[in-house]
């Protein structure tokens, strides 16, 4: 059985790699939680690259229904074609379009299916997917066809914990919380994106970054992705390492709230 490992672009902890591989072995969805910017969505991309499989992404919105991921019957197009005398109007199958879950089931090869930010949808959304994720099939009423997974997809689900997920749904998942990286792991992550970063610049930037995160009254803690962007801005701007703490150049890359910006200089010095 193929095993997920870190890639050049994505550094995963031993615990995260173990969770991914256990979910694959047990053929269960992997539910990922963690702070925004800790790489939950990028994990699915890394798993797809590591295992050499296609990635299908289902981005969830507040209006998304479970049915959207299965299929859509385009009645409007069929009516339009009928009015203009198009051939094949009686063939309803022509007007059935598979959703992202349907695409994953219908694929001849095993794919990675990312259900991204599942907690954005209403509370019934996860429960509405229980049968399909358990049985790996769904029924198209208009054509009386059952779409059964040709190859069971590897399902990765992300959540920002905006809503509690139902217990029945949680029971069917392998759960992993991505802890915020410590400084050693963070340095490794940053170097995958900026392999030539100057040592003192990286040290000073990370020191400021973690000190900002440690402030008790900070409203929005900067994320991993924001640190990576900040270091990129510092390099592009040619900022000397010794000016990072004193002047906080481009601090708007990592601090995004007015309240957090006010007095930040005084609190860090």
Buried (B, 14 or more C-beta within 10 A) or exposed (E): EEEBBBBEEBBBBEEBBBBBBEBBEEEBBBBBBBBBBBBBBBBBBBBBBBBEBBBBBBEBEEEBEBEBBBBBBBEEBBEEBEEEEEEEBEEBEBBBEBBBBBBBBBBEEBBBBBBBBBBBBEEEBBBBBBEBBEEBEBBBEEBEBEBEBBBEBBBBBBBBEEBEBBEEBEEBBBBBBBEBBEEEBBBEBBBBBBEEBBEEBBBBBBBBBBEBBEEEEBEEBBBBBBBBBBBBBBBEEEBBBEEBBEEBBBBEBBBBEEEBEEEBEEEBE
